[in-house]
Amino acid sequence: MKIKFFRPFFVLGMGFMFLASLFVEIPGMEVAIAVFTALALISYLPYLSRVPLTVVIILNVTAVIFYIIGGSLADVIEGLLMNTAVLMIFIFVPLLAIPITSPRYLKDITGLLKSSFNNTKQSYNALKLGTFSIGSVLNVGTLPILYYLTDTDQFKDHKVMRMAALNRGFALAFAWSPYFISIAVILSYFEVQWLAIAAFGLTMSVISLIGEWFLFNDKKYREMPESPPVYYSRRRIAELGVIMLLMTGLIIILDMFSGFAIVNIIPIVAIVLFIVWSVAIGGVEKVVKGLKSYTQERIPNMGNELLVFISAGVFGTSLLVIGFDTFLINMLEAAGVNHVLLLIPIFAVLIIGLSFFSVHPIITITVAALSVLSMDMDVSEHYYMAIVLLLNWAVTVNLSPFTGINLLMSSLANKSIFTMPKHNALYGLCLWFAGYAIIAFLYFV
């Protein structure tokens, strides 16, 4: 087997240098991190599929033009570093997939899921809840795992139902999970507490989960046969849940009492927990096998998302260099739009609408966040803007055919990339208006 060296080397080099810089101040470290980030971007280009490659090239070429017009080398370095802290979550949290998907838990997770598939309604909701809960920690790796776990004869006529459950359950985590890059982006720009954001995101999740349980359309999907009960260890499932809760609790405590930002705490805790947890349940051979998969499969396959995140930082900074944030603010002021509740639908159209043209939410949300920070807006209103940007991101995952999640789901199910957007149109709109109603209620109360 050919060893994949350059992509893992540049990504992990960038990652470990960034984490080291949090503890030790080394002259020239920022420049070194920026160089490794640029090398990582270049090393992935030959391996991208056509759509992500086109998006990345357009973003970076446009950014270079903007930097030439009004920027400097320092601005380029700042652009390469813009989303580095956020990328650490994306790079290091997947290490937790090694102990979570070990034989100790995987068999019991499979048994729990199969025992929940008694009819179409229960199967849909169990799969959605499973994706929401496991995916909130395991991130995008949850989708292929749960898809293949349910790739049985019982589900052979229910591809769209499985896609919908996985897509909708996973999208809910974007609005609250501290292990998601969406939360990291928002926390890196706005001075808001994660707990306050999580309260809104979890409320939206509960509304979606309970609402779909009662409003589930039995005629929308064909009825499926009952699944015979499968044994699974409740103790192991409880053990897994307790570990996840303890990890989240530790992150919250460190966020409150340490000098580190939560976006920096999460990857550090993930690395430490991975080491301790893997040694406790596995053994050297299983850990080595997991790390081999992580460096030779997981990191090389994260090119689409990784390059979009890097390019978003580069492009977002270049927009600031040419004064786009000032232009956007002047446009809004000229239109007489300065109230937070009026800005919310405008940013929704901007973020969700542009996602249909392959513009990733991280780009539009970066620009929106920087524009909000430049506005003459009360700091207390930043909370409402923060949670609505997350709401827009979650809805975008449901509606846009060009998000990484939708591309992955379409590939797994061998369906058109437009299958989920059409299927989720009404659901996505209902979710957004429910979120807007909650925000308006909070604003006036």
N, C-alpha and C positions, 0 to 999 in steps of 0.2 A: 504494500500500500504506500502510495506517495505521501510523504509527510508534508502537511501544510504548515509552513514556517512564518512567512512574512506577515500575513494578516494577523495571526494570533500574537506575534512578537510586537508589532506596532500597537495593537489594541491594548494588550496587557502592559506594555511598556508605558504607554500613555496613562493607563489606569493606576499602576503602582507608583509612578512618579507623582501623580496628582495627590494620591493618598499620603505619600511621604511628605509632600509639601505642607500638609495640614499640621504636621508635628515638628518639622525641621525647616528652617528658612535657609535655602541654598541659593546663592546668586545665579542668575541665569536659568532657574528651573522653569519659569513660565515660558521662556523662549523654547526650551527643550520640549516641554509638553505640547506647545503649538506645532513644533516641527514633527513630532510623532503623530499628532492629530492629522496634519497634512499628508504625511506618508501613509497613514491608515486609509485616508480618503482615496489617495491615488491607487493603493494596492488592491482595493475592492472593485475599482471601475471595470476591469475586464470581466468580472463575474456577475455583474448586474444584469437583470432582464431588461428588455427594451424600454418599458415605461419608466421604471425608477432611474435608469441610466439617463434617459432624456431629461427627466425632472432635475436630477442632480447637476447635469452639464449646464442646463439653462440657468439654474440658480447661481452656480459658481461663476459662469462666464459673465452673467449680468452683474454679479457682485464685484468682479474684477474691474469691469468698466466703471462702476460707481466709485470704487476705491481710487481709480486713476483720476477721475473727475475731481473728487474732493477729499480724498483720504491720504493716509500715510501708512508706512510699514507697521507702526504701532497700532493703527486701526485694524490692519489685517490680523495681527497677533491677537488683538482683543476679540475679533470675530471668531477666530479658531478656538479661543478659550471660552466663548460665550456660553456654550451648553456643556462644557466639560464636566462640571459637577453633576449635572443631570445624567450624563452618560454613565457615570459610575454605577448608578442604580441598574441601568440597563445591562451593564457588563457583568457585575458581580452578584446580583441577586439570583441569577440562574444557577449559581453554584448550589443553592438549596434544593434544586431539582434532583441532585445526586442522592441525598438521604431520603427525600420524600418519595421518589420513585424506586427505592430499593425494594427487594423482595419482602422486607419486613412489613411494609405498608401497602404496596401495590396490590397484592392479592386481596387485602381487606377492603381497599377502596373499590376494587372491581366488584366484590361481593355486595357491598353496600349499594352500589349503583344498580346492579342487576336485581336486587331484592326490592328496589323501588319502582321497577317497571311492570306494574300490574295492568295498566291500560294506557291509552294515548295521552290522556290528560296528566296522569301521575308521572308518566315517563318524561313528558315535556317539562313539567315543573321541577322534577327531580334533577334532570340534566341541566336546566337553567340555574337552579340553586347550587348544584355541584360546581358548575363552571364559575359562578359568582364567588363562592367561598374558596375553592382551591385556587382559582385564577387570581384572586386578590393577592395571593402570596407568590404563587408559582409563575404568574404572568403568562406570556404568550405560549409558553411550552405546554400549558394546560390544554390548549385546543387540539393539537394532534393526539395527545394522550387520550383524552376523553372521546375523541372521534373514533379512534381505533378500538378503544374499549367497547364501544357500542356498534362496531362494524360487524354485526351478526345477522343471521337470517331474520331474527325478530324485527330488525330495523331496516331490512332491505328496501321496503317500499316507503321509507320515511326519511329520505335524505334531506328534504327541505325543512322538515320539522326539526331534525337534529341541528341543521345549520342555524335555524332561527333561535333555538334554545341556547346554543353555544355563543352565537353572536350577541344576543341580547343580554345574557348573563354576564358575559365578559365585559361588555361595554359599560355596565353599571359600575364596575370597579374603577373606571377612569375618574369618577367623580369623588372618590374618597380614599382609595387604598394608598397608604404611604409608600408602597413598593412600586407605584406606577410613575412613569416619567411625567405624566400630566400634572400630578400633584407637585412633583419636584420643580417643574417649570414655574408653576404659580407661586410656590413658596419662595422661589429664588427672586421673584420680582416684587411681590406684595408683602407688606409686614402684617401678615395674618397668621393666626394660630391654626395648626393642622387640626386640632380637635374641633374648632368651630367649623372648618370646612368639612370634616368628616361627618359632623352632625347633619349637615345638609345633604351630603352625598348618600349617607345611609338612609335618611328619610326618603329620598327619591328611590332608592333601591327597594325599600320596604313597600312603597306605593306600587312600584312596578311588579314586584313578586306577588303581593297580595291581589292587586288588581287583575293580573293575568290569571290567577287561580280562579277567581270568580267569573271573569269575563271570557274564559277560554272557550273558543268556538269548536264544538265537537265535530261540526260538519267540515271544518277547514282541512282536517287531516284524517286519513283513513284509520279506522280502529285497528289496534294491533293485538296480537294474542298475549295472554298472560305469561309471565316468566315464572318458572318454578323457583321457589326460595333457594337462595345460595347462602351457605354459611360464611360468616365473617366475624372477626374478633372485635367486639365493641370496645374492649380494653385498648386495642391498638389504635382504633379510630379516635378514642378519647385521648390517648397519649399524644397523637398527632395534633389534635386540637389544642391541647394544653401547651404544647411546645410553641405553636403559632401564637397563642395568646400571650405567653411569657415573652416571646421575642418582641411582639408589638408593645407590650407594657414596658419592656426595657428601653425600647427606642423612645417612647413617650417620656420616660423618666430622664433619660440622657438629654433629650431635647429641652426639658425644663431646667435641669440643674448643671448641664455642662456648657461650655462656651462654643460648642459646635452647632452648626445648622443641621436640621433634620436630614437634608439632602446628603450631607457628609456622614451622618451617623449611620444611616441605613446600610450602605455598602460595607462599612467597617464591621457592623454587627453581623451582617450576612456572612462575611469571610470567617469571622471568629466562630459563629454558630456552625457553619459548615464543617470546620475542622473538628470542633468538639463533638458534634452530633455524629459525624461520619465515623470517627474513631470509636465512639461509644456503641454504635450498632453494627458496624460493618467489618472492619479489618482492612489491612493494607491493600490487599488484592482488589477489593471492590472500589476502594477510593481511587486507586490508580486507574482502574477501568473507567470510572466516572470522569476523572480529570482528562483522560484521553479523549473521551467523547466530547467533553466541554471544549477542549482546545482544538480538536480536529473536526468537530461537527458543528457544535453550537456557535462558536465565535465566527468561523468562516461563513456560516449561514445567516448571520445577522447583518449582512451588508446593506440590504435595502433600508432597514430602519436606522442603522448606525450612520450611514451617509446622509440620509435625509435630516437627521438631528444635527449633524455637523454642519451641513449646508445651510440649514435653517439659521444657525447662529451666525454664520458668515454672511448670509444674505440679509438677515435682520439688522446686523450692525452696519452693513453697507447702506441700507435704507436710511439709517440715522445719520450717516456721514453726509448724505445729500439732502437731509432735512425733510424726509418723508413724514416723520411724526408731526413736525410743525405744519406741514401741508394738510395732513389729515385733521389736525386740531382746527386750523383756519377754516377748512371746509365745513366742519361741524358747527363752528361758531357762526359762520356766515349763514348757515341754514337755521340757526337759532336752536340747535340741539345741544343742551348742556345738562339736562336732568338725567340722572342715572337710569331711571326707568325707561327713558326714551333711547338712551344709548344701547341698552341691552338688545332690543330687536335689530338695531343697525349692525352691531357686532355679530349677531346670529346670522344675518344675511351674508356678511363678509366671510365669516369662518366656514359656515356650512356650504354656502354658495361656491366659494373658491375651491372647496374640496372636490367638487365635481369636475374641476379642471386640473386635478392631480396636485393641487397645492396643499401640502400637509398641514394639519391643524397647528403643529408646533411653530410653523412659520407665521401664520396669521395671528396666532395667540401671542407670539413674541412681539410682533408689531403692535397688536392691540394693547398689550400690557405696557409697553414702553410709551405708547401714546397716552394712555390713561394716567401714567405717572407724570407726564408733562402737562396735564390739564390742571386747571384751577379747580380742583375737586377736593372736597373734605376727605381727610384720610379715613374717616369712619365708613365712607361709601366705597372704599376699596374692597371691603369684604364682599359686597354685592357683586362688584365686577369680577372678583376672583371666582366666586362660585358659579356665576353665569358663564364664564369662559370654560370652566370644567363641564358644565351642562352642555354647552355647544360641542365640546370635544366628544362627549359620550354619544350625543345624537349623531354626530358626524360618522362615528364608527358604525352606527346602524344604517345610515342612509347613503354614504358615498361608495361608489363601486371601486374607488382607487385607493382606499386605505389598505395598509398592510394586512390588517385582520381580515378584511373581505377578500383580498387576493389569496390569502392562505386558505380560508374556508372554501372558496371556489375551487382551488386546486385540490384540496382534500376530497371534496364531493364530486369533482369533475362536472361542475355546473358553471353556467355563465356568470361573469362578475356582476351582472345586472339582476341576478336572481334575488339576492337579499335586499338591495335597495327597493325593488318593487314590493317585496314581501313586507318590508319594514316601514313603508311610507306612512301609513296611518299610525302605527305604534310610535314611530319617532316623533311625529307631530304632537301626539297626545303627551308623550314624555316631556317635550319641550314646554308646552303650555302649562302642564302641571308644575314644572319647575319654576316657570315665570310667575305663576299664581302664588307659589310659596314665597318667592322673593318679594313680590309686591306686598304680601301679608306681613312679612318680617319688616319691611321698610316702614310701613305705616303704623305698625304696632310697636 
